[in-house]
Amino acid sequence: MSASECLATDWRTVGYEDGVVGYSGNRIGQYRKACGEHGITPDLAAYQQGREQGLREFCKPLNGFRVGARGKGYDGVCPAELDEAFLGAYQSGRQLYTMRSRVGSTAQEISSMRAELERIDADLVSVGAQILDSSITQEHRAQLLVESKHMAERRGEIKARIPQLEATLAVYQRELDDYRAALPFVE
């Protein structure tokens, strides 16, 4: 912050803005350091008043749910009388985030395995054509046969794994749908 910014700053507003997004109270230390370089001290009382007011906005249960559903952390900044309701809603949102992530990562794993399966199929065709080429050496043909054996084994592993993952994904999706249906908050 420049000297003019430090002098012109409405510390109550800065505190409110920090509170409304859930920043911890030690952010004032960053402002003190920045303004201290210019010999200016922020108004701590005004900052704290503004931050407390901002925290009252931040610490609403619906906001706790939203923060958790976005996978954001919570630093325990809410006043004691608001913390329990905020934290309960935050944990519900965090559970939703975890369940969504589980569905997404399983779907991504299935997609990756299908792409790998396509690559293996293409490689098997290519290797098969090379094996049939009469101009290659016996050693090279033997290497290609070993490669094709390994690719076929991997292909079999993937073909067996995909249905397992699809079943798991169906379970995760059903759990997510059930959880969403039971939520007291609208996403």
Disulfide bonds with the S-S distance in Angstrom:
Cys6-Cys35 2.08
Cys59-Cys78 2.14
